[in-house]
Amino acid sequence: MIRFVVRRILAAVPIGLVVTLGVFALVFAMPGDPLRELAGDKPIPASVLAAKRAQFHLDRPFLVQYGLYMKDMAAGQFGSTFDGQDIGEQLKLRVPVTLRLALLANAFQWIIALLFGTYAGFKRNGAADRLLMASTLFVLAVPLLVLAFTAQYVLGVQLKVLPVSGAGAGFPQSYLLPAMALAVVGFAGIARVLRTSIVESVNSDFVKTARAKGLGEQRVLWRHIVPNAILPVVTIAGYDFAGIFAGAVLTESIFNLPGLGQFLFQAIRLKEGGVVVLLSMLAFVTFVLINLAVDVLYGVLDPRVRHG
Amino acid sequence: MAELGVAVAADALDLAELRTLSNRELLWKLLRKPQFVVCSLALLGFFAMAAVPTLFTSVDPRSCDLAQSRGASTAGHPFGFDVQGCDYFANVIYGARPSVLVSVVGSAGAFLLAAVLGLLAGYFPGIVDSLISRTADVLFSLPPLVAVIVLLNSVQDRSIWVIVGVLLMIGWPAGMRLMRSSVFSVRNREFVQAARSVGVPPLRILRKHVFPNAMAPLLAQTTLGVGGLVGLEAALTFLGVGLQPPSISWGSQFGVAASYRDTPHLFIWPSLFISTMTISFMIIGDSIRDALDPKLLR
C-alpha cells in the first residue's frame, strides 16, 4: 500500500512540472506589459519600471523566470502581487472561503445524490425514478449561470431569505446560495451514475441469493446492493472535486465571494504568472491527492482491487 | 461540466458493443418520439433566429432611446427595454447567433478532432498513441477553465471563431479517450482482420471499417455535450473573456443583468431562451443515445 502511494506521488511530479511550465508559458506568452498596464495612463519613470521588473524577475529570460518562481515557491516565499499585496496573506484569507464553499457544496450534493440515486435505482421506473431522470436532465441542461441568477433573484431579491452576493453575512448564510447552485449541478451526474450502477446490481446473482435466504428488502439494499454499486460513484468523486475549482471561478464571480477562483481570475487578467502558477499548482496537488485517496478508498471498499 | 462528462461516458461505454443501425432506421426511430420532434422544431427555430434575425423582429437592436432605460414591456416591445433603452426582444433574438454558432460549430469540430485523434491513437499503438495520449494527459491535468481563460485573455479582438478555436484546442482529450477505447474494442474484430488480410490500406480500414463501428459512443457524448457549450460560451462572456461589447449575446446580457437585480426581465428572457435551447439539445442527445442503445434493440 505504501509503495503504491509513493509510486503514485512520484509519478505525479513530472506531470506537475509540465503543468506549471505550461501554465507559466501561457501567461508569459500573453501580449502586453503587466507593469505598464498596472500604471494605466500615468507615465512611469524608467528607473521605477526597471526596479519593479527586477523585483518580479520580469527582465530575465523565460526559463530563468520559471526556475526562480519555482525556487521561491519551494522555499515557501510566495512574494507579493504586482500591486503589492502579500500573496501568502491573500492565500490565508482566500483558502477558507473556497474550502467552505467546496465542502458545503459537496455535502449537499452527496447527500441528495446518494439518497435519490439509490432509491431511484432500487425502484426502477417508479415515481421517484421518473422524477430523478426528468429533474437531472433538466438540471444538466440548464446552465449554471441561469440557475445561479434564478436562485439569487427568487431567494435573495424577492424572498430576502439569503444574501444575494458577497461574503459579508458570514459562514453559513453567504455560502448557502452558491453551494446550493454548485450542488444542484453536481448532484445530477452522481445520481445518474449511481442509479445505473444500482440497477445493474439489483439484477445480479448475489442479490437473488440474498433474497432467497429470506433477507428483508432494506437489508438487501443497504448491505448487499449499495456497497457493490457505490464503486463507480467513488471514482467520480475525484473528477468532481477537480471540477470544483473550475466551478469556483464562475461561482465566485457570480456570487462575488473573495475566494481562490476569484483570485485566479484576477491574476490571469493582470498577467501575474507567479500567482497563476501557484494556484494551478494548488489545484493540481489537490487533484492528485484526492484521486490518490479515492484509489486507496477503492481498495478498502472492494477487496478485488487491493494494491499489492 | 466534469460531472456531465463522467455521467455521459459511463452511459456511452455501453454502446461500444453495438449492432449497426442504418441511418434510415435511426431516423425513423427518432421521428416516432414526440419529444425529439418538438425539440428539433425548437432548435430549427433557434437556427432560423441565428441565421435571419429579421424574420422575428423588424426592430434594430442597436437603435436605443435612453429615456426608456430598463422600461417594462409595452405594445410593440414585448420584452421591455434594456439599460440603454434598446428594445430587449430584438436584443434577445439577435443574441441567438453566438450561442448557435459556438455550440454547433464547436461540437462538430470537437467530434471530428476527437474522432481523428482517437482513431489514430487507438489503431496505431506505439509512438502515435503515446504522443496523442500524453498530450491529452497534460491537457487533462491543467485545471479546467484556467487554460481557456488564459488563452482567451491573450487575444485582443475575440470573435466567435477565436472562442470556438480555443475550446477545441483544450476540449478534445475527453472525446479522444472515449474514441480510443472504442477503437480498441473494434480493431481486432473479424471484419477488420479480414480487411487487413486482403491488403486494404490502413487509412481506408480506419475510414470504412473501424470508424463506422466505433463512433457511436463519441456521437452520443457529443450530442449530449452540445447544450453545455451554449452555457460555457455565455459563462465566458459573462466573465468578460468571451465576446466583447459591440456584439450582442446572451452571456453579455447576463453580465449587465448582474448589476441591475431589481430589473428581473433583464435576466429572465435570456435565461428562458438559453435554457430552452440547451434542454432541446439535451433531449435530442438523450433520444439519439436511447435509439443507439443496444440493450433496447433486443
Chai-1 contact restraints between the chains, C-beta under 6 A:
chainA,res_idxA,chainB,res_idxB,connection_type,confidence,min_distance_angstrom,max_distance_angstrom,comment,restraint_id
A,I15,B,S141,contact,1.0,0.0,6.0,A-B,restraint_1
A,V18,B,V138,contact,1.0,0.0,6.0,A-B,restraint_2
A,V19,B,S141,contact,1.0,0.0,6.0,A-B,restraint_3
A,V19,B,L142,contact,1.0,0.0,6.0,A-B,restraint_4
A,L26,B,V150,contact,1.0,0.0,6.0,A-B,restraint_5
A,M30,B,S154,contact,1.0,0.0,6.0,A-B,restraint_6
A,P31,B,S154,contact,1.0,0.0,6.0,A-B,restraint_7
A,L140,B,L4,contact,1.0,0.0,6.0,A-B,restraint_8
A,A141,B,G227,contact,1.0,0.0,6.0,A-B,restraint_9
A,A141,B,T278,contact,1.0,0.0,6.0,A-B,restraint_10
A,A141,B,I279,contact,1.0,0.0,6.0,A-B,restraint_11
A,A141,B,M282,contact,1.0,0.0,6.0,A-B,restraint_12
A,V142,B,S275,contact,1.0,0.0,6.0,A-B,restraint_13
A,P143,B,G231,contact,1.0,0.0,6.0,A-B,restraint_14
A,L145,B,A234,contact,1.0,0.0,6.0,A-B,restraint_15
A,L145,B,A235,contact,1.0,0.0,6.0,A-B,restraint_16
A,L145,B,F238,contact,1.0,0.0,6.0,A-B,restraint_17
A,L145,B,F254,contact,1.0,0.0,6.0,A-B,restraint_18
A,V146,B,S271,contact,1.0,0.0,6.0,A-B,restraint_19
A,V146,B,S275,contact,1.0,0.0,6.0,A-B,restraint_20
A,F149,B,F267,contact,1.0,0.0,6.0,A-B,restraint_21
A,Y153,B,P264,contact,1.0,0.0,6.0,A-B,restraint_22
A,V157,B,R261,contact,1.0,0.0,6.0,A-B,restraint_23
A,G186,B,E3,contact,1.0,0.0,6.0,A-B,restraint_24
A,G189,B,E3,contact,1.0,0.0,6.0,A-B,restraint_25
A,G189,B,L4,contact,1.0,0.0,6.0,A-B,restraint_26
A,G189,B,V6,contact,1.0,0.0,6.0,A-B,restraint_27
A,G189,B,A7,contact,1.0,0.0,6.0,A-B,restraint_28
A,R192,B,A7,contact,1.0,0.0,6.0,A-B,restraint_29
A,V193,B,A7,contact,1.0,0.0,6.0,A-B,restraint_30
A,V193,B,A10,contact,1.0,0.0,6.0,A-B,restraint_31
A,I236,B,V6,contact,1.0,0.0,6.0,A-B,restraint_32
A,Y239,B,A2,contact,1.0,0.0,6.0,A-B,restraint_33
A,Y239,B,V6,contact,1.0,0.0,6.0,A-B,restraint_34
A,G243,B,A2,contact,1.0,0.0,6.0,A-B,restraint_35
A,F245,B,P143,contact,1.0,0.0,6.0,A-B,restraint_36
A,A246,B,P144,contact,1.0,0.0,6.0,A-B,restraint_37
A,A246,B,L145,contact,1.0,0.0,6.0,A-B,restraint_38
A,V249,B,L145,contact,1.0,0.0,6.0,A-B,restraint_39
A,L250,B,A235,contact,1.0,0.0,6.0,A-B,restraint_40
A,S253,B,L239,contact,1.0,0.0,6.0,A-B,restraint_41
A,I268,B,I149,contact,1.0,0.0,6.0,A-B,restraint_42
A,I268,B,V150,contact,1.0,0.0,6.0,A-B,restraint_43
A,I268,B,N153,contact,1.0,0.0,6.0,A-B,restraint_44
A,S280,B,P143,contact,1.0,0.0,6.0,A-B,restraint_45
A,S280,B,V146,contact,1.0,0.0,6.0,A-B,restraint_46
A,A283,B,P143,contact,1.0,0.0,6.0,A-B,restraint_47
